[in-house]
Amino acid sequence: MIVKLIALRATVIGDGAQAHYNVAFGFRILGSNDAFSGVAICEPGGVVAACDIEGDGGSFAIERNGGGLGIRLARMQVEGMQEFNPDLALRTTV
């Protein structure tokens, strides 16, 4: 399964030690006509941020990856227009 990220937006909520990020994201899975989306609440942490997806959609961590960022999935199942996506953390190619 190949995933193509189609949207990502982060908004900072609060300031100082109380700050967190709301990350809106969307993606499509190659071979599917559905578009999937969700919102995660991310807390700054040692890896960069630990994120919980609203609606029991799972969680992920944003980590440094060389000069960029990477995402480590614990579980990600969010709603599309027609169905929920398969759990992306269980897939070998994301």
N, C-alpha and C positions, 0 to 999 in steps of 0.2 A: 504494500500500500504506500503510495506516495502522496504527501500532503503539501499543498501549496498555500502559504500564508497570504491572505488577501487584504488584511487590515490589522493595524495595531495602533492604539492610542493610549497614552498614560496621562493621568491627571494627579497632581500632588494634592493631598488633603491634609490640612493642618501644617504645623511647622515645628522645628526643633525635634526633640525626642518623641513627640506625639505624631510626627508625620508618617503617613502611609501613602500608597499609590493605588489608584483604581486603574486597572489595565483592561481595556476593551480589546477583544481580538476576534478575528473571524478567519475561516479557512475553508478550502474545498479539498475533497479527496479525489485524486485522479480516477476517472471512470464513474464518478457519481455526479448527478445533476444538482444535488443538494448543497447548500451553503450552511455552514455551522458557525455559531458565534457564542460568546460568553463574556462575562466580566469577572475579573479576579481582584481580590483585595490583597495587596502585597505589602509586607512589612520589611523594612530594611534589615539586613542581617549579615552574617559573616560571608555568605556566598555571594551576595549582592542583595537578593530579596527572596523571601519565602512567600508563596502566593497560594491562596485558597480560592477556588472557583465557586461563585455563587450557585445556589440551587443544588448543592451536593454534587457538583460537576468534577470534583477531584482536587488535586493540588500539583504544584510544580515549583521548581526553584529556578531563578535566573542567576547564572554563574558567569564569571569571566572565562573567556575562551580565546586565548591569544590576545589579539588587539580588539576583539569584539565581545559579543555576549552569546551564551548558549542557554538552552532550556533543558532541564532535567525533569522528566515527567514522573510523578508518582502514580497518578491516574488522571485521565482527561476524557470525560464523556459529556458532551454538551448537545443542546438541541439544535436541530436544523429545521427547515420548513416542513419536511416530511417525516423525519425520524431522528433518533439520537445516533451520533457517530459511534463506531466501535471504540473501545478503550484504546487510545493511542499508545499508552504506556506498555501494552501487551504486544505491540507490533515491532518487528525488527527494523523496518525501514520507515523512518519518519522524516 
